[in-house]
């Protein structure tokens, strides 16, 4: 029996499809460690860290994130020691190296191979930091951002193999480490995220959307500038003026996942509504809050134009799932989006800050649904061909793990 220990702060995180594949293999014993369980894997109950201390409020501001990650790494090590005392020793460790979980496992099991997921290496220039004039960058910011990479560097030193989801994210990492980093996306379930008929989609004000309605969609974990919410909102008055039959549906929470809150605090949604709300037809702009996954997919199936923006940062699953559902994506021409979306081939691109061109592209999408149908088809083909979990991502992951002795899945 080949033993795999898998770690993620929000288990299973990016390893969901891989974990299911390993659990289905009778030759593999999979155990999970994490801070919380984000999604259930049939037959697998991960061990969750107990009594995890909080960061001391007196910690130097540059070190707050690092201290949190170190604490998490200590918890993972403590629980792994308990497993070792009961006779457990993995043959392979797979873990996300960005949150500290894997930090100290090589000290307990120095000869056990570690495959690490490296999602993002921070830069003070040329990526997300300093991209938006909304957030002027100070020398203090540059020093803080440099310090954020302490845990990444420790992870790179310890890993026997590193995985990055896109070429751009790999290129962010220091050149001396890139040879041990391989580009492999974690995969999208394109059997679940696929085009389909939606008979009706009810909105909070009683409006019911149906197939064929003009529906502009926007979705993010939280409505914030990192995902271009401010740019989207500033384009809405012109979109609604030029398309009087369009309905706009916005999905996402009012928290802050990335970056600071707006001046004066409160949600970015309130901040932007105070700015552009008077110019909007409020009866045609619908805020749904966070959506469960099934309802999100139905919204993508109904969408006439799905707007996706991001700073140069990590690529959202939501964009790939929207494309897999056959949505016509209008996206910012930022990395790593440009690795996936080709303008006029499988979507429409525009410069991130160009609200006028964003409005033009959405109006173009709404007014040319039939001529642009080929883009929808090609969007799905892109995701199926490059990112499908079952046929692409999981086989690539299993092949990578096989070099450390993990058995390849049986041929079907």
Secondary structure, DSSP 4 states (H G I P E B T S, - for coil): -EEEEEE-TEETGGGHHHHHHHHT-TTEEEEEEESEESS-BTTB-PEEP-SPPPPPTTS-GGGHHHHHHHHHHHHHHHHHHHHHHTT---SEEEEETTSSTTTTHHHH-TTSEEEEE------SSSSSTTTSTTSPPPHHHHHHHHHHTHHHHHHHHH-SEEEESSHHHHHTS-GGGGGGEEE----B-TTTS-----S-EE-TTS-EE-TTS-EEEEEEEE-SGGGTHHHHHHHHHHHHHH-TT-EEEEEEESS-SSSPPPTTSS-HHHHHHHHHGGGS-GGGEEEEES--HHHHHHHHHH-SEEEE---SSPPPHHHHHHHHTT--EEEES-TTGGGT--BTTTBEEE-TT-HHHHHHHHHHHHHTTTTTHHHHHHHHHHHHHHHBIIIIIHHHHHHHHHTTTPPPPPP-
